[in-house]
Amino acid sequence: MRFFSSTKKIKSEKGHLIRIIPYEEIYLTSLIHMYDTYNPPGSVLGLPPLDREKRHQWVQDMINRGTNLVALYGDIVIGHASLFSMPVNWAEYFIFIHQDFQRQGIGTAITFYVIDWAKQESLSTIWLTVERKNYVAISLCRKAGFKRIGSSGDCWEMILTITQE
């Protein structure tokens, strides 16, 4: 997969101007700070990791392995999304929005940005897992066209078929 290349500006439902941009190394400290202040830690599938050192390594691993976007309020990272290559032209999708900016349409804007990018990249499918009790995330996924394909423990597996393989 290539990296994200374009930017997008949105206005959150609270009127905040948010920029969605491809990740750059200059935002690493702010990205780590977003995860260090995410509350409650470990609340989404055990993420972000509770241990500070493990959490920082987890962030670095996502940056190294994924195609990453950040959402900025001013120069502060308030959201992060990654796509990870999988076999057969699929990608795994991952998104976090800092709790101070949730339920403002930012996750929706990022998700649709990612889907548009995936279409341009000719990906066939985006896959994700979501906790079955995370009704907001499930609603967002359904709104974006994801379909539930199964369950694993307390999680749903969902896919969005973009192109036929």
C-alpha positions in Angstrom: 0.0 0.0 0.0 1.1 3.5 -0.7 0.8 6.2 2.0 -2.0 8.7 2.3 -1.2 11.8 0.4 -4.1 14.3 0.7 -5.5 16.3 3.5 -9.0 17.1 4.5 -10.5 19.8 6.7 -13.8 19.4 8.5 -15.7 21.2 11.2 -16.6 19.0 14.1 -20.2 19.0 15.5 -18.9 21.3 18.2 -17.5 23.8 15.6 -13.8 22.8 16.0 -11.8 23.0 12.8 -10.1 19.6 12.4 -7.4 18.7 9.8 -7.1 15.1 8.7 -3.6 14.6 7.3 -1.1 11.9 6.5 1.0 11.1 9.5 4.4 12.8 9.7 7.2 12.2 12.2 6.8 15.7 13.6 3.5 14.6 15.2 4.9 11.6 17.0 5.2 13.3 20.4 1.6 14.6 20.1 0.4 11.2 19.0 2.0 9.5 22.0 0.5 12.2 24.2 -3.0 11.5 22.8 -2.6 7.8 23.8 -1.0 8.7 27.1 -4.1 10.8 28.0 -6.7 8.4 26.5 -9.2 7.6 29.2 -9.8 5.0 30.2 -6.6 3.3 29.1 -7.0 -0.3 27.9 -10.7 0.3 27.3 -10.8 -0.7 23.7 -9.8 -4.4 23.2 -7.2 -3.8 25.8 -5.8 -0.8 24.0 -4.1 1.5 24.4 -1.8 -0.6 26.6 -1.8 0.3 30.3 2.0 0.2 30.7 3.6 3.4 29.4 6.6 1.7 27.8 4.4 -0.9 26.1 2.0 1.8 24.9 4.8 3.9 23.4 6.2 0.7 21.6 2.7 -0.1 20.4 2.4 3.4 18.9 5.8 3.1 17.2 4.8 -0.4 15.8 1.7 1.1 14.3 3.6 3.9 12.7 6.2 1.4 11.3 3.8 -1.2 10.0 0.7 0.8 8.9 -0.4 3.5 6.6 -1.3 6.3 9.1 -3.5 9.4 9.4 -3.8 11.8 12.2 -6.6 14.3 13.0 -5.3 17.6 14.3 -7.0 20.3 16.3 -4.5 23.1 15.9 -1.2 21.2 16.1 -2.6 18.7 18.7 -3.3 15.1 17.6 -6.8 14.2 18.6 -7.3 11.2 16.4 -5.4 8.4 14.7 -6.2 5.9 12.1 -4.2 3.1 10.5 -4.5 0.6 7.7 -2.4 -2.6 7.8 -1.9 -4.7 4.7 -3.3 -8.2 4.8 -3.1 -11.0 2.2 -5.3 -10.9 -0.9 -5.6 -7.1 -1.2 -7.3 -6.6 2.1 -6.4 -4.1 4.9 -7.1 -4.1 8.6 -8.6 -0.8 9.8 -7.9 0.8 13.2 -9.1 4.1 14.6 -8.9 6.0 17.9 -10.4 9.4 18.7 -9.4 11.1 21.9 -12.3 11.1 24.4 -12.5 14.9 24.4 -13.4 14.8 20.7 -15.6 11.8 20.4 -19.2 12.0 19.1 -18.4 15.0 17.0 -18.3 13.4 13.5 -14.5 13.2 13.4 -14.4 9.4 13.3 -17.0 9.4 10.6 -15.0 11.9 8.5 -11.8 9.9 8.9 -13.5 6.6 8.1 -15.0 7.9 4.8 -11.6 9.5 4.0 -10.0 6.1 4.5 -12.7 4.3 2.3 -12.2 6.8 -0.5 -8.4 6.3 -0.3 -8.8 2.5 -0.3 -11.0 2.7 -3.5 -8.2 4.7 -5.2 -5.7 2.1 -4.1 -7.9 -0.6 -5.5 -8.2 -2.5 -2.2 -10.8 -5.1 -2.3 -11.8 -5.3 1.4 -11.3 -3.5 4.7 -11.6 -5.6 7.8 -11.9 -4.6 11.5 -12.8 -5.8 14.9 -15.0 -3.9 17.3 -16.3 -4.7 20.8 -19.9 -5.7 20.6 -20.7 -3.2 23.4 -19.2 -0.3 21.5 -22.5 0.8 20.0 -21.1 4.1 18.7 -18.4 2.4 16.7 -20.7 -0.2 15.4 -23.2 2.4 14.3 -20.3 4.3 12.5 -19.2 1.1 10.8 -22.7 0.2 9.6 -23.2 3.8 8.4 -20.0 3.4 6.3 -21.2 0.1 4.9 -19.4 -2.5 7.0 -21.1 -5.8 7.5 -20.7 -8.1 10.4 -19.1 -11.4 9.4 -18.7 -13.1 12.7 -17.8 -12.9 16.4 -14.7 -13.7 18.4 -15.2 -13.5 22.2 -16.6 -10.1 23.0 -15.9 -8.7 19.5 -17.5 -8.5 16.2 -15.5 -8.9 13.0 -16.8 -6.6 10.2 -15.8 -6.1 6.6 -16.4 -3.5 3.9 -16.2 -4.9 0.4 -14.8 -2.2 -1.9 -14.1 -4.0 -5.1 -14.6 -7.6 -6.2 -11.3 -9.6 -6.0 
